[in-house]
């Protein structure tokens, strides 16, 4: 019991700004997914949305998702204007159902996120309720990839398609998609009303089968380079293999992530309807650091089995928003009601940075999505898909790197020799390589 009391003396820690902001450009949609989290289906005021995007851009949020509803219902020119404005300081992703093709999207876009919910037209279209859409989506994915865009596959795992995960990932590999991150179904919006009718929540046994298929696919489809996992929060204790295989995913709601609706209201998650302020009245960073968010961050809403768990401050109880449970927060539906935490693996697998380097000095080029966020006391390195907090010396190194077209490792060692040891500089380049901030140029 002492352990639990000590945990609750701590808060869920957060940085000065969210690492990711999801802008819901509109709630209108050209699909009718049975699991949709959106509460309504309507186009908002694009004049208001212009101001919302301007506000987000001024806050230098590292990663921004243009979301919906369905963002492809906005004109391409409007989307490109948003990408142009945001990409100066942010890595920008469009999350779309893929039904409508967006021709001429800016190459400053970091990624498209497109779901393939089933391994066949029958299964996919059962879930999105749009006959004939499956083949259109596959053709549009091919089109975006041919145009040089990264396209990520983001299927929603339900009790209907849990046994199709391997085939979905195989299809994504054959299409040449960049990665696959599975979002497990959660109760919200229209989906909450459909949850019981369609048995949307996967059972424990169904989830285990899905994990087995995802692990097998991760080993079989090496073109993804390990970029297969879960994109939404899953309790670490739900399946030990999540930790063993590096598949576990913590939810960043209110910690690293926020959602902005078409009116500018800020919530900690797109599943939640609790509003903490409006970014048209005050900037994200001011709302983000309000004491009112302690309703979530103080963890007083946590119940067993999570209160007794030693990994609480990492896992935070899985998905925390379930409108069929509470209008605020609650521990994940898959473990809710258990009296104590199951026996779970405590060691997490993470990406290991190389601690050695070749004898010969290396040459690098800068990834075009590399950015620095230096507006705040906390400084961040921003890559296409990652946000990493860094110190002032790292900022100096990266600023110097960004001045160069060709990065000569030896030149940097000489330049910073009075401040940093050679070994530290070379290991720092390893970290930048690992984060895809720079790319190695091989000398023939």
Secondary structure by P-SEA (a helix, b strand, c coil): caaaaaaaaccccccccccbbbbccccccccccccccccccccccaaaaaaaaaaaaaacccbbbbcccccccccaaaaaaaaaaaacccbbbbbcccccccccccccccbbbbbbccccaaaaaaaaccccaaaaaaaaaaaaaaabbbbbbbbbbccccccaaaaaaaaaaaacccbbbbbccccccccccccccccccccaaaaaaaaaaaaaaaaccccccccccccccccccccaaaaaaccbbbbcccccbbbbcccccccccccccccccccccccaaaaaaccccccccccccccccccccccccccccccccccccccccccccccccccccccccccccccccccccccbbbbbbccccccccccccbbbbbcccbbbbbcaaaaaaaaaaaacccccaaaaaaaacccccaaaaaaaaaaaaaaccbbbbbcc
